[in-house]
Amino acid sequence: MTAAFTFPGQGSQAVGMGKALAEAFPAARAVFDEVDAALGEKLTSIIWDGPAETLQLTENAQPALMAVSIATLRVLESEAGFSVGRDAAFVAGHSLGEYSALAAAGSLSISDTARLLRTRGLAMQKAVPVGVGAMAALLGLDYEAAVAVAGEAAQGQVCQAANDNGGGQVVVSGDKAAVDRAVEIAKTKGAKRAMLLPVSAPFHCKLMQPAADVMAKALADVTIRQPASPLVSNVLATAITDPDEIRRRLIEQVTGTVRWRESVAYMASQGVTRFFEIGAGKVLSGLVKRIAEGAVGTPVGGPGDIAAAKDAMAVAHSA
């Protein structure tokens, strides 16, 4: 198998995402209905009608992006013959996308995943008062250089690498004053750009420990099955299949670095040449080109992408 299925994270959301799929395919509509039922509210109305500020709230964006990803996958299964267990050498997701990947591989039920992501979003938002933390993108520095910048900026506060996205894009997270210092230091270390991100909390750093504690309790009450294809874990950048380890790594992920560059490089080293980005946006497909030479990212998010994805899978099978 030369294909991997990847699932986008927060920031890829847009009002109206998934609506055309749900209108065209009953398999997609059923996923949105299941998510609404699991949450006991019409999240679908926020996804399709907005307003954008409400969709962007972490507790809405996280289950919404998962819903769109799984709805898209269900259409790929019903209309293009996709099978996670047969076609995907690996599944992987960026931050919350890791939950989408596990739902896709049958490790978590859709209902449990929706409720876990609602809990995760609320817990991450509550972990740090608004304005106390911050995140910043450092562009043009490699990971090691960005880690050094974060270390220099910390000065007794929290400042750590939150996302190693690849292509010279590293995000740091922590106390606002420390992150502000990191932005200034990065500019003196050769960064092409360094800028604060418009996020509501400092994700993937030690300040998120209260949210990790909440997720430990939430995940303890959920059934996790062995995935149909191995999961490439955000915090390990290698493949895992054991349900207990998956649970452990999901907890670590709340405060740990999303090692996306290394995750894609690992999958490429195992023979993956085609990365299907299933759900909203094209961010991960853009990163693939920068990380794995010769690999191709194929975004699938709307009705017009299904036939192209079917053709791309045929090519992957013939490779």
Kinemage of the C-alpha trace (Angstrom):
@kinemage 1
@onewidth
@group {chain A} dominant
@subgroup {mainchain}
@vectorlist {calphas} color= white
{ca met a 1} P 0.000 0.000 0.000
{ca thr a 2} L 1.502 3.311 -1.090
{ca ala a 3} L -1.292 5.565 0.209
{ca ala a 4} L -1.937 7.210 3.587
{ca phe a 5} L -5.109 8.937 4.759
{ca thr a 6} L -4.536 12.217 6.617
{ca phe a 7} L -7.014 14.432 8.444
{ca pro a 8} L -6.813 18.227 8.927
{ca gly a 9} L -6.649 20.161 12.178
{ca gln a 10} L -8.039 23.407 13.513
{ca gly a 11} L -7.705 26.351 11.161
{ca ser a 12} L -9.039 24.437 8.153
{ca gln a 13} L -12.677 25.128 9.080
{ca ala a 14} L -14.897 27.272 6.860
{ca val a 15} L -18.616 28.008 7.007
{ca gly a 16} L -20.420 25.775 4.499
{ca met a 17} L -17.863 22.957 4.548
{ca gly a 18} L -19.359 19.553 3.842
{ca lys a 19} L -22.766 20.921 2.846
{ca ala a 20} L -22.522 20.001 -0.836
{ca leu a 21} L -21.456 16.465 0.085
{ca ala a 22} L -24.388 16.051 2.469
{ca glu a 23} L -26.839 17.333 -0.155
{ca ala a 24} L -25.439 14.988 -2.815
{ca phe a 25} L -24.795 11.819 -0.810
{ca pro a 26} L -26.940 10.180 1.914
{ca ala a 27} L -23.805 8.549 3.396
{ca ala a 28} L -22.420 12.005 4.219
{ca arg a 29} L -25.738 13.286 5.567
{ca ala a 30} L -25.917 10.330 7.946
{ca val a 31} L -22.591 11.302 9.545
{ca phe a 32} L -23.741 14.867 10.235
{ca asp a 33} L -27.003 13.544 11.700
{ca glu a 34} L -25.040 11.177 13.963
{ca val a 35} L -22.778 13.993 15.212
{ca asp a 36} L -25.787 16.244 15.924
{ca ala a 37} L -27.446 13.419 17.872
{ca ala a 38} L -24.275 12.669 19.859
{ca leu a 39} L -23.908 16.308 20.905
{ca gly a 40} L -27.610 16.870 21.472
{ca glu a 41} L -27.598 19.994 19.318
{ca lys a 42} L -27.557 21.085 15.678
{ca leu a 43} L -23.821 21.584 15.187
{ca thr a 44} L -24.602 21.081 11.502
{ca ser a 45} L -26.426 24.426 11.429
{ca ile a 46} L -23.305 26.201 12.702
{ca ile a 47} L -21.087 24.351 10.194
{ca trp a 48} L -23.248 25.226 7.219
{ca asp a 49} L -24.763 28.582 8.188
{ca gly a 50} L -22.271 30.092 10.630
{ca pro a 51} L -21.626 32.662 11.848
{ca ala a 52} L -17.881 32.141 11.376
{ca glu a 53} L -17.081 33.380 14.903
{ca thr a 54} L -19.259 30.623 16.375
{ca leu a 55} L -17.772 27.914 14.156
{ca gln a 56} L -14.261 29.064 15.090
{ca leu a 57} L -14.883 28.464 18.789
{ca thr a 58} L -12.630 25.559 19.699
{ca glu a 59} L -15.469 23.460 21.117
{ca asn a 60} L -17.326 23.754 17.785
{ca ala a 61} L -14.441 23.701 15.310
{ca gln a 62} L -13.009 20.423 16.619
{ca pro a 63} L -16.094 18.172 16.275
{ca ala a 64} L -17.106 20.065 13.103
{ca leu a 65} L -13.856 19.296 11.297
{ca met a 66} L -14.102 15.654 12.338
{ca ala a 67} L -17.683 15.462 11.043
{ca val a 68} L -16.640 16.800 7.641
{ca ser a 69} L -13.685 14.410 7.437
{ca ile a 70} L -15.732 11.314 8.266
{ca ala a 71} L -18.599 12.407 6.006
{ca thr a 72} L -16.078 12.755 3.171
{ca leu a 73} L -14.608 9.338 3.927
{ca arg a 74} L -18.038 7.718 3.896
{ca val a 75} L -18.621 9.111 0.402
{ca leu a 76} L -15.219 7.832 -0.721
{ca glu a 77} L -16.208 4.415 0.627
{ca ser a 78} L -19.659 4.336 -0.972
{ca glu a 79} L -18.884 6.080 -4.279
{ca ala a 80} L -15.200 5.388 -4.957
{ca gly a 81} L -14.730 2.031 -3.243
{ca phe a 82} L -12.208 3.273 -0.681
{ca ser a 83} L -11.425 1.010 2.290
{ca val a 84} L -9.227 2.217 5.150
{ca gly a 85} L -8.020 -1.269 6.053
{ca arg a 86} L -7.237 -2.230 2.460
{ca asp a 87} L -6.079 1.066 0.958
{ca ala a 88} L -4.327 3.025 3.716
{ca ala a 89} L -0.867 1.971 4.872
{ca phe a 90} L -1.362 4.487 7.686
{ca val a 91} L -3.849 7.012 9.045
{ca ala a 92} L -2.696 10.261 10.656
{ca gly a 93} L -4.212 13.582 11.666
{ca his a 94} L -2.941 16.994 12.675
{ca ser a 95} L -3.833 17.602 16.356
{ca leu a 96} L -7.632 17.131 16.542
{ca gly a 97} L -7.276 15.344 13.185
{ca glu a 98} L -5.766 12.431 15.114
{ca tyr a 99} L -9.263 11.785 16.506
{ca ser a 100} L -10.704 11.927 12.970
{ca ala a 101} L -8.056 9.408 11.875
{ca leu a 102} L -9.050 7.043 14.685
{ca ala a 103} L -12.749 7.371 13.823
{ca ala a 104} L -11.895 6.706 10.178
{ca ala a 105} L -10.014 3.540 11.130
{ca gly a 106} L -12.843 2.266 13.335
{ca ser a 107} L -10.843 2.720 16.530
{ca leu a 108} L -13.393 5.196 17.936
{ca ser a 109} L -17.096 5.445 17.155
{ca ile a 110} L -18.298 8.642 15.487
{ca ser a 111} L -20.508 9.498 18.473
{ca asp a 112} L -17.706 9.001 20.992
{ca thr a 113} L -15.329 11.024 18.817
{ca ala a 114} L -17.766 13.937 18.586
{ca arg a 115} L -18.248 13.989 22.363
{ca leu a 116} L -14.504 13.650 23.052
{ca leu a 117} L -13.712 16.568 20.743
{ca arg a 118} L -16.400 18.740 22.312
{ca thr a 119} L -14.879 17.941 25.736
{ca arg a 120} L -11.359 18.524 24.403
{ca gly a 121} L -12.263 21.878 22.865
{ca leu a 122} L -13.939 23.134 26.043
{ca ala a 123} L -11.094 21.870 28.243
{ca met a 124} L -8.395 23.467 26.082
{ca gln a 125} L -10.244 26.773 26.117
{ca lys a 126} L -10.715 26.728 29.897
{ca ala a 127} L -7.148 25.616 30.723
{ca val a 128} L -5.657 29.109 30.349
{ca pro a 129} L -7.474 32.455 30.826
{ca val a 130} L -7.863 34.434 27.596
{ca gly a 131} L -4.876 36.716 27.062
{ca val a 132} L -2.496 34.791 29.338
{ca gly a 133} L -1.156 32.536 26.603
{ca ala a 134} L -0.271 32.934 22.931
{ca met a 135} L 1.018 31.081 19.883
{ca ala a 136} L 3.299 32.324 17.116
{ca ala a 137} L 4.455 30.983 13.759
{ca leu a 138} L 8.185 31.095 13.064
{ca leu a 139} L 8.747 30.802 9.323
{ca gly a 140} L 12.077 29.999 7.723
{ca leu a 141} L 13.676 28.333 10.740
{ca asp a 142} L 14.229 24.591 11.025
{ca tyr a 143} L 12.872 22.740 14.045
{ca glu a 144} L 16.096 22.715 16.038
{ca ala a 145} L 16.575 26.468 15.550
{ca ala a 146} L 12.975 27.140 16.602
{ca val a 147} L 13.393 25.010 19.733
{ca ala a 148} L 16.509 27.030 20.601
{ca val a 149} L 14.562 30.281 20.124
{ca ala a 150} L 11.780 29.005 22.402
{ca gly a 151} L 14.316 28.004 25.040
{ca glu a 152} L 15.978 31.426 24.951
{ca ala a 153} L 12.610 33.199 25.106
{ca ala a 154} L 11.219 31.214 28.047
{ca gln a 155} L 13.130 32.996 30.835
{ca gly a 156} L 11.352 30.986 33.517
{ca gln a 157} L 8.014 30.989 31.701
{ca val a 158} L 6.553 28.412 29.310
{ca cys a 159} L 7.587 28.630 25.651
{ca gln a 160} L 7.852 25.462 23.604
{ca ala a 161} L 7.512 24.151 20.085
{ca ala a 162} L 3.851 23.245 19.609
{ca asn a 163} L 3.730 22.271 15.918
{ca asp a 164} L 6.584 21.168 13.689
{ca asn a 165} L 4.637 21.481 10.458
{ca gly a 166} L 7.486 21.131 7.981
{ca gly a 167} L 8.686 23.352 5.197
{ca gly a 168} L 10.376 25.661 7.678
{ca gln a 169} L 7.178 26.323 9.613
{ca val a 170} L 7.287 25.840 13.382
{ca val a 171} L 4.672 27.150 15.816
{ca val a 172} L 5.637 28.011 19.401
{ca ser a 173} L 3.210 28.198 22.298
{ca gly a 174} L 3.219 29.351 25.930
{ca asp a 175} L 2.944 32.389 28.168
{ca lys a 176} L 2.187 35.478 26.090
{ca ala a 177} L 5.229 37.464 27.226
{ca ala a 178} L 7.526 34.543 26.413
{ca val a 179} L 5.949 34.016 22.994
{ca asp a 180} L 6.290 37.751 22.293
{ca arg a 181} L 10.000 37.427 23.121
{ca ala a 182} L 10.285 34.410 20.812
{ca val a 183} L 8.890 36.454 17.916
{ca glu a 184} L 11.550 39.111 18.413
{ca ile a 185} L 14.396 36.643 18.961
{ca ala a 186} L 13.418 34.619 15.872
{ca lys a 187} L 13.779 37.722 13.705
{ca thr a 188} L 17.405 38.053 14.843
{ca lys a 189} L 18.078 34.348 14.129
{ca gly a 190} L 17.187 34.441 10.454
{ca ala a 191} L 13.445 33.777 10.463
{ca lys a 192} L 11.779 35.037 7.281
{ca arg a 193} L 8.693 35.924 9.279
{ca ala a 194} L 7.590 35.573 12.892
{ca met a 195} L 4.072 36.476 13.900
{ca leu a 196} L 1.464 35.916 16.575
{ca leu a 197} L -1.431 33.678 15.539
{ca pro a 198} L -5.109 34.568 16.057
{ca val a 199} L -5.842 31.705 18.464
{ca ser a 200} L -7.789 31.716 21.696
{ca ala a 201} L -5.424 29.574 23.780
{ca pro a 202} L -1.801 28.305 23.825
{ca phe a 203} L -2.313 24.778 22.499
{ca his a 204} L 0.228 21.938 22.734
{ca cys a 205} L 2.317 23.261 25.603
{ca lys a 206} L 2.641 22.630 29.348
{ca leu a 207} L 0.000 25.271 30.110
{ca met a 208} L -2.552 22.801 28.703
{ca gln a 209} L -1.998 20.294 31.560
{ca pro a 210} L -5.481 20.961 33.049
{ca ala a 211} L -6.974 19.983 29.667
{ca ala a 212} L -4.792 16.856 29.546
{ca asp a 213} L -6.187 15.864 32.950
{ca val a 214} L -9.753 16.308 31.665
{ca met a 215} L -8.980 14.191 28.591
{ca ala a 216} L -7.425 11.452 30.713
{ca lys a 217} L -10.763 11.089 32.515
{ca ala a 218} L -12.826 11.332 29.318
{ca leu a 219} L -10.722 8.790 27.427
{ca ala a 220} L -10.814 6.338 30.348
{ca asp a 221} L -14.576 5.956 29.817
{ca val a 222} L -14.419 5.328 26.040
{ca thr a 223} L -13.880 2.095 24.112
{ca ile a 224} L -10.830 2.267 21.827
{ca arg a 225} L -10.413 -0.589 19.350
{ca gln a 226} L -7.380 -1.564 17.307
{ca pro a 227} L -7.438 0.624 14.171
{ca ala a 228} L -7.947 -0.954 10.738
{ca ser a 229} L -4.679 0.720 9.681
{ca pro a 230} L -1.836 1.833 11.988
{ca leu a 231} L -2.050 5.347 13.421
{ca val a 232} L 1.023 7.553 13.066
{ca ser a 233} L 0.967 9.315 16.435
{ca asn a 234} L 1.490 13.090 16.651
{ca val a 235} L 3.774 12.812 19.678
{ca leu a 236} L 5.813 9.815 18.457
{ca ala a 237} L 5.955 10.322 14.663
{ca thr a 238} L 5.781 6.548 14.330
{ca ala a 239} L 3.005 3.978 13.951
{ca ile a 240} L 0.997 2.494 16.832
{ca thr a 241} L -1.970 0.103 16.977
{ca asp a 242} L -2.382 -0.875 20.643
{ca pro a 243} L -5.567 0.689 22.099
{ca asp a 244} L -3.987 1.400 25.504
{ca glu a 245} L -1.040 3.143 23.888
{ca ile a 246} L -3.368 5.146 21.634
{ca arg a 247} L -5.229 6.334 24.743
{ca arg a 248} L -1.956 7.323 26.435
{ca arg a 249} L -0.632 9.212 23.427
{ca leu a 250} L -3.902 11.131 22.965
{ca ile a 251} L -3.482 12.446 26.511
{ca glu a 252} L 0.182 13.355 25.900
{ca gln a 253} L -0.796 15.108 22.672
{ca val a 254} L -2.645 17.877 24.560
{ca thr a 255} L 0.620 19.230 26.018
{ca gly a 256} L 3.068 17.724 23.510
{ca thr a 257} L 4.483 18.796 20.164
{ca val a 258} L 2.594 17.847 16.995
{ca arg a 259} L 5.487 16.259 15.079
{ca trp a 260} L 3.865 16.520 11.661
{ca arg a 261} L 7.043 16.931 9.594
{ca glu a 262} L 8.531 13.783 11.098
{ca ser a 263} L 5.201 11.934 10.775
{ca val a 264} L 4.990 12.565 7.037
{ca ala a 265} L 8.685 11.744 6.612
{ca tyr a 266} L 8.141 8.469 8.501
{ca met a 267} L 5.238 7.470 6.253
{ca ala a 268} L 7.263 8.347 3.158
{ca ser a 269} L 10.164 6.230 4.473
{ca gln a 270} L 7.728 3.304 4.691
{ca gly a 271} L 6.842 3.608 1.002
{ca val a 272} L 3.903 6.043 1.042
{ca thr a 273} L 3.891 8.251 -2.054
{ca arg a 274} L 0.247 9.453 -2.062
{ca phe a 275} L -1.320 11.312 0.862
{ca phe a 276} L -5.106 11.699 0.689
{ca glu a 277} L -6.154 14.709 2.809
{ca ile a 278} L -9.725 13.867 3.761
{ca gly a 279} L -11.958 16.746 4.865
{ca ala a 280} L -11.778 20.531 4.871
{ca gly a 281} L -8.995 22.551 3.274
{ca lys a 282} L -5.691 21.776 1.584
{ca val a 283} L -3.123 22.675 4.254
{ca leu a 284} L -1.715 19.170 4.724
{ca ser a 285} L -1.460 18.544 0.986
{ca gly a 286} L 0.626 21.684 0.635
{ca leu a 287} L 2.972 20.535 3.405
{ca val a 288} L 3.491 17.089 1.833
{ca lys a 289} L 5.346 18.601 -1.121
{ca arg a 290} L 7.745 20.403 1.192
{ca ile a 291} L 8.442 17.407 3.424
{ca ala a 292} L 8.588 14.312 1.197
{ca glu a 293} L 10.260 14.692 -2.186
{ca gly a 294} L 8.214 13.095 -4.945
{ca ala a 295} L 5.162 12.491 -2.733
{ca val a 296} L 1.771 13.824 -3.813
{ca gly a 297} L -0.964 15.304 -1.627
{ca thr a 298} L -4.533 14.823 -2.832
{ca pro a 299} L -7.134 16.949 -0.998
{ca val a 300} L -10.663 15.515 -0.966
{ca gly a 301} L -13.355 17.756 0.477
{ca gly a 302} L -16.220 18.184 -1.988
{ca pro a 303} L -18.319 16.284 -4.549
{ca gly a 304} L -15.999 17.379 -7.358
{ca asp a 305} L -13.024 15.700 -5.681
{ca ile a 306} L -14.473 12.180 -5.471
{ca ala a 307} L -13.832 11.041 -9.057
{ca ala a 308} L -10.295 12.474 -9.008
{ca ala a 309} L -9.610 10.674 -5.729
{ca lys a 310} L -10.825 7.391 -7.236
{ca asp a 311} L -8.422 7.836 -10.141
{ca ala a 312} L -5.575 8.759 -7.773
{ca met a 313} L -6.209 5.618 -5.704
{ca ala a 314} L -6.073 3.502 -8.869
{ca val a 315} L -2.671 5.016 -9.615
{ca ala a 316} L -1.526 4.307 -6.052
{ca his a 317} L -2.601 0.673 -6.376
{ca ser a 318} L -0.716 0.264 -9.632
{ca ala a 319} L 2.499 1.741 -8.207
